Amino acid sequence: MIKDKKEKTTTAKTKSKNKPLILVTNDDGVDAKGIRALADVARQFGRVIIVAPGSAQSGKSHAITFSSPLRLRQVYVDKDFEIYKANNTPVDAVKLAQCVLLKNQKIDLLLAGINHGSNSSSSVFYSGTMAAVIEGCINHTPSVGFSLADYDANANFDAAKEVAYNVIKAVFEHKLPENICLNVNIPNVALNDIKGYRITRQAYNHWHEDLEERIDPIGKPYYWLSGYLLELDKSEDTDEWAVKNNYVSIQPVKPDLTAHEYIKTMKKWKF
């Protein structure tokens, strides 16, 4: 692990025994405004370790790196607050935290975000933020992802910080069962305009992709991916409906993708 020369050299193994250990990560990069906002909130609950990608990794989903080295750089260390930069994906960052930096230490809570942009509906499958949360959940760490419905790099996170505080407090009070993590989506409105909290399900929507073809200087085609969300599921119990109507959506998520309701039917198939 590389340490920046100008920063303190205290290691992450100096642990405050009486405080919860909270790992914070994201997919927008270690310098994003959203992760710093989330870390500010998390510090009210315990010792905070940020381990996040050094650059934006949005849309990387659960990608991991095994064809090139993983690297970890210490950026800042102070009492009960440390920042480390990983060189690859959000899930790589979580693995580096769990298996290297915090090896043999119990992570009491993993937080990801606050994401610049919503992770509701089918976006959860593409999100590096929620992949980091699911990675934590797979490894039996209580994990929560936060996303604000504003893609601006300079988004205002004041209301989102209040929401994050309330959710983190509730998670510590009520505990999460093993193999359940949370996907929290926050509307882009002032705190006074948030109508409340709704426990939701994932909206069954999907993206309509457009691939714009362009030609490079030597005459070869290349493509830019764009598109828009097809809103097929407008039910009031969904995450999309909640956020569009100024509610905070809190959705329980699990790593198990098995269609349990279809197992009995498939057992009747002839192979």
C-alpha positions as CSV (number, residue, x, y, z in Angstrom):
1,M,0.0,0.0,0.0
2,I,1.4,3.4,-1.0
3,K,1.2,6.3,1.4
4,D,1.2,9.9,0.2
5,K,4.4,11.5,1.6
6,K,2.7,14.6,2.9
7,E,0.1,12.8,5.0
8,K,0.3,11.3,8.4
9,T,1.4,7.7,8.5
10,T,-0.8,6.3,11.2
11,T,-2.2,3.0,10.0
12,A,-5.9,1.9,9.9
13,K,-5.1,-0.8,12.5
14,T,-5.1,1.8,15.3
15,K,-8.7,1.2,16.4
16,S,-11.0,3.1,18.7
17,K,-12.3,0.1,20.6
18,N,-15.5,1.7,21.8
19,K,-16.7,3.1,18.5
20,P,-18.4,1.2,15.6
21,L,-16.2,0.8,12.5
22,I,-17.9,2.2,9.5
23,L,-16.6,1.6,5.9
24,V,-17.7,4.2,3.4
25,T,-17.3,3.8,-0.4
26,N,-18.9,4.9,-3.7
27,D,-18.7,4.7,-7.5
28,D,-18.3,8.4,-8.2
29,G,-14.7,8.5,-6.9
30,V,-13.0,9.4,-3.6
31,D,-13.1,13.1,-4.3
32,A,-16.9,13.3,-5.1
33,K,-19.0,15.6,-3.0
34,G,-21.5,12.9,-2.2
35,I,-19.0,10.6,-0.4
36,R,-17.7,13.4,1.7
37,A,-21.3,14.3,2.7
38,L,-21.9,10.7,3.7
39,A,-18.7,10.5,5.7
40,D,-19.6,13.6,7.6
41,V,-22.8,11.9,8.7
42,A,-21.2,8.6,9.4
43,R,-18.6,10.3,11.7
44,Q,-21.5,11.0,14.1
45,F,-21.9,7.3,14.7
46,G,-18.3,5.9,14.8
47,R,-14.9,5.6,13.3
48,V,-15.0,6.1,9.6
49,I,-12.7,4.6,6.9
50,I,-13.3,5.8,3.3
51,V,-12.0,3.3,0.7
52,A,-13.2,4.4,-2.7
53,P,-12.1,4.4,-6.3
54,G,-9.6,7.1,-7.4
55,S,-11.8,8.0,-10.4
56,A,-15.5,7.8,-11.4
57,Q,-16.7,4.2,-11.8
58,S,-20.4,4.7,-12.4
59,G,-22.1,1.8,-14.2
60,K,-19.4,-0.7,-13.3
61,S,-21.9,-2.9,-11.5
62,H,-20.2,-5.8,-9.7
63,A,-17.0,-5.8,-11.9
64,I,-13.9,-7.0,-10.2
65,T,-10.2,-6.8,-11.4
66,F,-8.1,-10.0,-11.6
67,S,-6.0,-9.2,-14.8
68,S,-4.0,-6.3,-13.3
69,P,-2.8,-5.4,-9.8
70,L,-5.0,-3.8,-7.2
71,R,-3.4,-0.8,-5.5
72,L,-4.4,1.2,-2.4
73,R,-3.1,4.7,-1.5
74,Q,-3.4,6.4,1.8
75,V,-4.7,9.9,1.3
76,Y,-5.5,11.1,4.8
77,V,-5.4,9.8,8.4
78,D,-6.6,11.5,11.5
79,K,-8.2,10.3,14.8
80,D,-11.3,8.2,13.9
81,F,-11.2,9.3,10.2
82,E,-9.2,7.9,7.3
83,I,-9.3,8.1,3.5
84,Y,-7.8,5.6,1.1
85,K,-7.9,5.6,-2.7
86,A,-8.2,2.4,-4.7
87,N,-7.2,2.1,-8.3
88,N,-10.1,0.1,-9.7
89,T,-13.9,-0.6,-9.2
90,P,-16.1,-0.1,-6.2
91,V,-16.2,-3.8,-5.5
92,D,-12.4,-3.9,-5.7
93,A,-12.4,-1.1,-3.1
94,V,-14.6,-3.1,-0.8
95,K,-12.4,-6.2,-1.2
96,L,-9.2,-4.2,-0.5
97,A,-10.9,-2.8,2.6
98,Q,-12.1,-6.2,3.9
99,C,-9.1,-8.3,3.0
100,V,-6.2,-5.9,3.4
101,L,-6.8,-2.7,5.2
102,L,-9.2,-4.0,7.8
103,K,-8.3,-7.6,7.8
104,N,-9.1,-9.3,11.1
105,Q,-11.3,-6.3,12.1
106,K,-15.1,-6.4,12.3
107,I,-16.7,-3.8,10.0
108,D,-19.9,-2.8,11.8
109,L,-21.5,-1.0,8.9
110,L,-20.8,-0.5,5.2
111,L,-22.2,2.7,3.6
112,A,-22.0,3.6,-0.1
113,G,-22.8,6.9,-1.7
114,I,-24.2,9.4,-1.6
115,N,-24.5,8.7,-5.3
116,H,-24.8,11.5,-7.7
117,G,-28.0,10.3,-9.4
118,S,-30.8,7.8,-8.7
119,N,-30.3,4.1,-8.3
120,S,-33.9,3.1,-8.4
121,S,-35.6,0.6,-10.7
122,S,-33.3,-1.3,-13.0
123,S,-30.4,1.1,-12.4
124,V,-29.6,-1.1,-9.3
125,F,-28.2,-3.7,-11.7
126,Y,-25.7,-1.3,-13.3
127,S,-24.8,0.7,-10.2
128,G,-21.3,0.4,-8.8
129,T,-22.6,2.0,-5.6
130,M,-25.2,-0.8,-5.0
131,A,-22.7,-3.4,-6.1
132,A,-20.4,-2.3,-3.3
133,V,-23.4,-2.6,-0.9
134,I,-24.3,-6.1,-2.1
135,E,-20.6,-7.1,-1.8
136,G,-20.7,-6.1,1.8
137,C,-23.9,-8.0,2.3
138,I,-22.5,-11.1,0.8
139,N,-19.7,-10.9,3.4
140,H,-22.2,-10.5,6.2
141,T,-21.7,-6.8,6.8
142,P,-24.8,-4.6,7.4
143,S,-24.8,-2.5,4.2
144,V,-26.7,0.5,3.0
145,G,-26.5,2.5,-0.3
146,F,-27.7,6.1,-0.6
147,S,-28.5,7.9,-3.9
148,L,-29.7,11.5,-4.5
149,A,-31.8,12.1,-7.7
150,D,-29.4,14.8,-8.9
151,Y,-26.5,14.0,-11.3
152,D,-24.8,17.4,-10.8
153,A,-21.2,17.1,-9.5
154,N,-22.0,20.1,-7.2
155,A,-25.4,18.8,-6.0
156,N,-26.7,20.1,-2.7
157,F,-26.6,17.2,-0.2
158,D,-28.1,19.0,2.8
159,A,-31.4,17.2,2.8
160,A,-29.7,13.9,1.8
161,K,-27.4,14.1,4.8
162,E,-30.5,14.4,7.1
163,V,-32.0,11.4,5.5
164,A,-28.8,9.4,5.8
165,Y,-28.5,10.3,9.5
166,N,-32.1,9.0,10.1
167,V,-31.6,5.8,8.2
168,I,-28.2,5.0,9.8
169,K,-29.7,5.6,13.2
170,A,-32.6,3.3,12.4
171,V,-30.2,0.6,11.1
172,F,-28.1,0.7,14.3
173,E,-31.3,0.5,16.4
174,H,-33.2,-2.2,14.6
175,K,-30.3,-4.2,13.0
176,L,-30.4,-5.7,9.5
177,P,-31.0,-9.4,9.1
178,E,-28.2,-11.3,7.4
179,N,-28.3,-11.3,3.6
180,I,-30.5,-8.1,3.5
181,C,-29.1,-4.7,2.5
182,L,-30.8,-1.4,1.8
183,N,-31.1,0.8,-1.3
184,V,-32.1,4.3,-0.3
185,N,-33.1,6.8,-3.0
186,I,-33.6,10.4,-2.1
187,P,-35.6,13.0,-4.1
188,N,-33.8,16.1,-5.2
189,V,-35.9,18.6,-3.1
190,A,-35.4,20.7,0.0
191,L,-35.7,18.8,3.4
192,N,-39.1,20.5,4.1
193,D,-40.4,19.3,0.8
194,I,-39.7,15.6,1.5
195,K,-43.1,14.0,2.4
196,G,-41.7,11.1,4.3
197,Y,-40.2,7.6,4.0
198,R,-41.7,4.7,2.1
199,I,-40.7,1.1,2.1
200,T,-40.8,0.2,-1.6
201,R,-40.1,-2.5,-4.2
202,Q,-38.1,-2.2,-7.3
203,A,-40.0,-0.7,-10.2
204,Y,-40.1,-3.0,-13.3
205,N,-38.7,-0.6,-15.8
206,H,-35.8,-0.9,-18.2
207,W,-33.6,1.3,-20.3
208,H,-34.1,1.9,-24.0
209,E,-30.6,2.1,-25.4
210,D,-29.4,4.3,-28.2
211,L,-25.9,3.8,-29.7
212,E,-24.8,6.9,-31.5
213,E,-22.4,6.1,-34.3
214,R,-19.5,8.4,-35.0
215,I,-16.4,8.2,-37.3
216,D,-12.9,8.6,-36.0
217,P,-10.1,10.5,-37.9
218,I,-9.0,7.3,-39.7
219,G,-12.6,6.5,-40.9
220,K,-13.4,3.8,-38.3
221,P,-16.8,3.8,-36.6
222,Y,-17.2,4.1,-32.8
223,Y,-20.2,4.5,-30.6
224,W,-21.5,6.5,-27.6
225,L,-24.1,4.8,-25.4
226,S,-27.1,6.8,-24.4
227,G,-30.8,6.2,-23.8
228,Y,-33.7,6.8,-21.6
229,L,-35.7,4.9,-19.0
230,L,-38.9,3.2,-20.1
231,E,-41.4,3.7,-17.3
232,L,-43.5,0.6,-17.6
233,D,-44.3,0.2,-13.9
234,K,-46.1,3.2,-12.3
235,S,-47.4,1.5,-9.2
236,E,-47.4,3.5,-6.0
237,D,-45.5,0.9,-4.1
238,T,-42.4,1.3,-6.2
239,D,-39.1,3.2,-5.7
240,E,-39.6,5.2,-8.9
241,W,-43.1,6.4,-7.8
242,A,-41.8,7.3,-4.3
243,V,-38.9,9.5,-5.5
244,K,-40.9,11.2,-8.2
245,N,-43.5,12.1,-5.6
246,N,-40.9,13.5,-3.1
247,Y,-40.7,10.5,-0.8
248,V,-37.5,8.8,0.3
249,S,-37.5,5.3,-1.0
250,I,-36.1,2.6,1.2
251,Q,-35.9,-0.8,-0.5
252,P,-34.7,-4.0,1.1
253,V,-32.4,-5.9,-1.3
254,K,-30.8,-9.3,-1.2
255,P,-28.0,-10.9,-3.2
256,D,-30.0,-14.1,-3.9
257,L,-31.3,-13.7,-7.4
258,T,-33.1,-17.1,-7.4
259,A,-36.7,-17.0,-8.7
260,H,-37.9,-19.2,-5.8
261,E,-41.5,-19.0,-6.9
262,Y,-40.7,-20.7,-10.2
263,I,-38.6,-23.7,-8.8
264,K,-41.7,-25.9,-8.2
265,T,-42.9,-25.3,-11.8
266,M,-39.5,-26.0,-13.3
267,K,-39.2,-29.3,-11.4
268,K,-42.0,-30.5,-13.7
269,W,-39.9,-29.9,-16.8
270,K,-38.5,-32.9,-18.8
271,F,-34.8,-32.7,-19.6
